[in-house]
Amino acid sequence: MSKLKAALRATAAALVLAGVNAMAPQAVAVDGPVVQVASDADAVTKAIARTAPEATAAAANVCGADYTLSKGIPLPLGTDPSLRLGTLFAYENGGNGCVILDNNYGSAQYMYLKVCKVGGTSCDTDTGNFSSYAGPVYVNSFACAPVTAKMGKSSSSLYIDYKSDRVFPCG
């Protein structure tokens, strides 16, 4: 990972923590983090936002201001959301999309995240060994954007190998 990327990740994490610490403890305990969830988000996405508000808010903060949670996917697919090893978060803000692969494993893992514009053109990736998350990866023209998310001990030893033709709603 480049020094700039490491510095950006550390700065983002510090800003999130500073924001939480600046609030009154009662406000954190009572209100908790608030993330806007898209009105057309599916039941799984809404459940993740409700049961893991800190992780959902932290990922939204990494994307930037005014991003709305569009999709939350517990990975590997078919895993009980409470036992997930990773979570793919897709956020939108106007015509822009932002995707984060959250590491729920508990220690640094090989992670790979790729998002493309419609039709699979103009792809951006983030890859490396991360303890918190891969991304953010941004895309405009994000409706039906193809996404690939991988996570494991190494690039050849994966326990998450997810690929979808779209992470954002089409239409």
C-alpha positions, 0 to 999 in steps of 0.5 A: 500500500502506498504511503499516501493511501496509508496516510489517507486511511489513518486520517479517515479513521482518526476523523471518525474517532475524533467525531465520536469523541467530540460528542457527549457520551450520552448522545453516542449511547442514545442516538448512535451513528446515523446513516441515510439508507435509500428508500428502495434498499432491500431488507438485508441492507436495512438490517445491516444498517440497523444491527451494525450502525457503527460499521455502516457509519464508518464506511459512509464517512470514508466515502465522504459527506452526504452518501446514502447506503444503497446496498449492504451485502454480507459475504460470503453469500449465504452466510448468516449476516451476524457471522459474515467475514466481510461486508460489501457496502455500496453508497450513492450521492447524486450521480456518484457511487462509492463502494467499500469492502469492510473486513469483519474477519478481525485481522489483516487479510488480502482484499481486492475490490473492483468497480466498473462503469456500466458495461464493464468499462473504466474500472477502478480497483483497490487491493492489498492486505487490509485490517479494516477495509478495501476502498473506497472505490468511486464510480460515476454512471453507477447504475448497474455497475459491475463489482468484484470483491475478494478476501482471503489469506492470500490472492490464491486462498480466498474465502470471499470471491464475489462478483456481480453484474451490478451492485447499484440498482439498475434503472 
